Every structure is written in structure tokens, then in C-alpha cells.
């Protein structure tokens, strides 16, 4: 199937995704905590988990599951509660670090396995109803409408690449020496701010009517 007719839709959808993936939010806050605590490699693994979660939601919306969830109010409410609970769990971890700062260097920390970091990123993304609504909005553009499996696969691959690249760039920047040095100087306040942000995000998610 010829790709050219789908190009405008791809560009429109990818432009929205690029802005969303590069904007600070709960995912970037998570990456900040991992990057400053466990270094660049850990942040990249978490970014991979976030991108994988985004891919799962992308495919679900393309195949109608996301639309079904959006129409079932109790399912979306349950997902909001789960997502808010997970954000509060992240806030708890940040506040604990603010009150009892862990060792400064990643080598001194109890290392989280790559699978754990991947799962943290994945769970953050798939328990966020706003991500479903976001992907429903992108799907409404109709970037793959009328296309076969190859077009859907191409679109999903590109979306995954954008999500991973933007979150990975955050991981690289936030794990840089100057950033980690700044974190060492003000880590109590940084962790407390992250905790407050996660609490605020949980509140907004739990009370959202959208």
C-alpha cells in the first residue's frame, strides 16, 4: 500500500506526540528521581518502560479498546483510582528520600534491577487515564484510517520511537554531572518537591471528570 496518502496524518499525530512526550510531567519527574539516584542506564530503562506503555495504549486505542474504556464510566474511574494510588506510592518514596536521604552515589544505592525500573515506567503510563484520552485524540486524527496492518505497524513503530527518544533525552540530561551535582546540593528540597508534585498529580487525576 502506498504511504504518501497517510503522510499528512502521520505528521499531525507525531507533532502532537512530540510536544506531549517532551513536556515535563509525572514521567519526567520519575526519570529525574531515577537518573539522579541510579544514573543514566536506569533512566533509559525506565524510558523504555514508559515508551512500551505508550505503545500498548496506542495499539489499544487503534483497535478500539481505549474508546470502549472511555465509554464505560466505572472502568475509567477505576483506572483513575489505580493511577492516583500509584502516583501516591511514588510520592511516598520521594518523601522518604527527602526525610532520610539515601547515599549520594548510584554505586552505594541498593540497585533496582532493570526489570523493576522498566515496570515502574510501564505502570506509570498504563495507569494514566489521561494517556488514554490523549491517544484517543491522536487516533481521531485518522492517521491510519483505511490502512492495513503495515500502516498501523509503521505508525506504532514511529510513535514508540518518539516516546522513547524524548524520555531517553530527559534521562541523559537529568543524569548529567552538573544536574547530579545540583541534586546532591539540594536533594532534600528536590525530593520533597517531587513528592508534592506526585501528590498534586494524584489529586488531579482522582478528581478529574474528563
C-alpha positions as CSV (number, residue, x, y, z in Angstrom):
1,X,0.0,0.0,0.0
2,X,1.2,3.5,-0.9
3,X,2.4,5.5,2.1
4,X,2.1,9.0,0.7
5,X,-1.7,9.5,1.4
6,X,-1.0,8.8,5.1
7,X,1.9,11.2,5.4
8,X,-0.1,14.3,6.5
9,X,-1.9,12.3,9.2
10,X,1.4,10.9,10.4
11,X,2.9,14.3,10.6
12,X,0.0,15.8,12.5
13,X,-0.2,12.9,15.0
14,X,3.6,12.8,15.5
15,X,3.8,16.5,16.1
16,X,1.3,16.3,18.9
17,X,3.1,13.3,20.4
18,X,6.5,15.1,20.2
19,X,5.2,18.0,22.2
20,X,3.5,15.8,24.8
21,X,6.5,13.5,25.2
22,X,8.9,16.4,25.6
23,X,6.8,18.2,28.1
24,X,7.6,17.8,31.9
25,X,5.1,15.7,33.7
26,X,4.9,12.6,36.0
27,X,7.0,10.6,33.7
28,X,9.8,13.2,33.6
29,X,9.5,13.5,37.4
30,X,10.0,9.7,37.7
31,X,13.0,9.8,35.3
32,X,14.5,12.7,37.4
33,X,14.4,10.5,40.5
34,X,15.9,7.5,38.8
35,X,18.5,9.5,36.9
36,X,19.9,11.2,39.9
37,X,19.7,8.1,42.1
38,X,20.7,5.3,39.7
39,X,22.3,7.0,36.8
40,X,21.8,7.2,33.1
41,X,21.3,3.5,32.4
42,X,18.5,3.2,34.9
43,X,16.8,6.2,33.5
44,X,17.0,4.8,30.0
45,X,15.4,1.5,31.1
46,X,12.6,3.5,32.7
47,X,12.2,5.5,29.5
48,X,11.9,2.2,27.6
49,X,9.1,1.1,30.0
50,X,7.3,4.4,29.5
51,X,7.5,4.1,25.7
52,X,6.3,0.5,25.9
53,X,3.3,1.6,28.0
54,X,2.6,4.3,25.4
55,X,2.8,1.7,22.7
56,X,0.3,-0.5,24.4
57,X,-2.2,2.3,24.8
58,X,-1.6,3.4,21.2
59,X,-2.4,-0.1,19.9
60,X,-5.4,-0.4,22.3
61,X,-6.9,2.9,21.0
62,X,-6.3,2.0,17.4
63,X,-8.2,-1.3,17.9
64,X,-11.0,0.3,19.9
65,X,-10.2,-0.8,23.4
66,X,-9.4,2.7,24.5
67,X,-12.7,4.0,23.1
68,X,-14.6,1.3,24.9
69,X,-12.9,2.2,28.2
70,X,-13.8,5.9,27.6
71,X,-17.4,4.9,27.2
72,X,-17.6,2.9,30.4
73,X,-17.5,5.4,33.3
74,X,-16.8,2.9,36.1
75,X,-13.8,1.5,34.2
76,X,-12.3,4.9,33.7
77,X,-13.0,5.7,37.3
78,X,-11.3,2.5,38.4
79,X,-8.3,3.3,36.2
80,X,-8.1,6.8,37.7
81,X,-8.1,5.4,41.2
82,X,-5.4,2.9,40.4
83,X,-3.3,5.6,38.7
84,X,-3.7,8.0,41.6
85,X,-2.7,5.3,44.0
86,X,0.4,4.6,42.0
87,X,1.3,8.3,42.0
88,X,0.8,8.4,45.7
89,X,3.1,5.5,46.1
90,X,5.8,7.4,44.1
91,X,5.2,10.4,46.3
92,X,5.7,8.3,49.4
93,X,9.1,7.2,48.0
94,X,10.1,10.8,47.2
95,X,9.1,12.0,50.7
96,X,11.1,9.2,52.3
97,X,14.2,10.2,50.4
98,X,13.6,13.9,51.5
99,X,13.4,12.9,55.1
100,X,16.2,10.3,55.0
101,X,18.4,11.0,52.0
102,X,19.9,7.8,50.6
103,X,23.7,7.6,49.7
104,X,24.8,10.2,47.1
105,X,26.2,7.9,44.6
106,X,24.4,5.3,42.5
107,X,27.0,2.6,43.4
108,X,26.1,3.0,47.0
109,X,22.4,2.6,46.5
110,X,20.5,-0.7,46.7
111,X,20.3,-1.2,42.9
112,X,16.9,-1.8,41.4
113,X,17.0,-4.4,38.7
114,X,16.4,-3.3,35.1
115,X,13.1,-5.3,35.1
116,X,11.9,-3.2,38.2
117,X,12.8,0.1,36.5
118,X,11.1,-1.0,33.3
119,X,8.0,-2.0,35.2
120,X,7.9,1.4,37.0
121,X,7.8,3.2,33.8
122,X,5.3,0.9,32.2
123,X,2.9,1.1,35.2
124,X,3.1,4.8,35.3
125,X,2.0,5.1,31.7
126,X,-0.7,2.4,31.5
127,X,-2.4,3.5,34.8
128,X,-2.8,7.1,33.5
129,X,-6.3,7.6,32.0
130,X,-5.2,10.9,30.6
131,X,-2.8,8.9,28.4
132,X,-5.8,7.0,27.0
133,X,-7.6,10.2,26.4
134,X,-4.5,11.7,24.7
135,X,-4.2,8.6,22.4
136,X,-7.9,8.8,21.6
137,X,-7.4,12.4,20.5
138,X,-4.5,11.3,18.3
139,X,-6.5,8.4,16.9
140,X,-9.3,10.8,16.0
141,X,-6.9,12.4,13.5
142,X,-7.3,9.2,11.5
143,X,-3.6,8.8,10.6
144,X,-4.0,5.1,9.9
145,X,-7.6,5.2,8.7
146,X,-8.0,3.0,5.6
147,X,-4.6,1.5,6.0
148,X,-3.8,-2.1,6.6
149,X,-1.6,-3.8,9.2
150,X,1.6,-2.5,7.6
151,X,0.4,1.1,8.0
152,X,-0.7,0.5,11.6
153,X,2.6,-1.2,12.4
154,X,4.6,1.7,10.8
155,X,2.6,4.3,12.8
156,X,3.0,2.5,16.1
157,X,6.7,2.0,15.5
158,X,7.2,5.7,14.8
159,X,5.2,6.7,17.9
160,X,7.2,4.3,20.1
161,X,10.4,5.8,18.7
162,X,9.3,9.3,19.5
163,X,8.2,8.5,23.0
164,X,11.4,6.6,23.9
165,X,13.7,9.2,22.3
166,X,12.2,12.1,24.1
167,X,12.1,10.4,27.5
168,X,15.5,9.0,26.9
169,X,16.8,12.5,26.2
170,X,15.4,13.6,29.6
171,X,17.2,10.7,31.1
172,X,20.5,11.7,29.5
173,X,20.1,15.4,30.5
174,X,19.0,14.7,34.1
175,X,21.8,12.2,34.7
176,X,24.5,14.6,33.5
177,X,27.2,15.6,36.0
178,X,26.1,19.2,36.6
179,X,22.5,18.1,37.2
180,X,23.5,15.4,39.6
181,X,25.8,17.8,41.4
182,X,22.9,20.2,41.8
183,X,20.8,17.3,43.0
184,X,23.4,16.5,45.7
185,X,23.3,20.1,47.0
186,X,19.5,20.4,47.1
187,X,18.3,16.8,47.1
188,X,16.0,17.2,50.2
189,X,14.1,20.0,48.6
190,X,14.1,18.3,45.2
191,X,12.7,15.1,46.5
192,X,10.2,17.0,48.6
193,X,9.1,18.9,45.5
194,X,8.8,15.7,43.6
195,X,6.7,14.2,46.3
196,X,4.4,17.2,46.3
197,X,4.1,17.1,42.6
198,X,3.2,13.4,42.6
199,X,0.5,14.2,45.3
200,X,-0.9,17.0,43.2
201,X,-0.9,14.8,40.1
202,X,-2.7,12.1,42.1
203,X,-5.3,14.6,43.3
204,X,-5.9,16.0,39.9
205,X,-6.2,12.5,38.4
206,X,-8.6,11.2,41.1
207,X,-10.8,14.3,40.9
208,X,-10.8,14.7,37.1
209,X,-14.1,14.4,35.4
210,X,-12.5,14.2,31.9
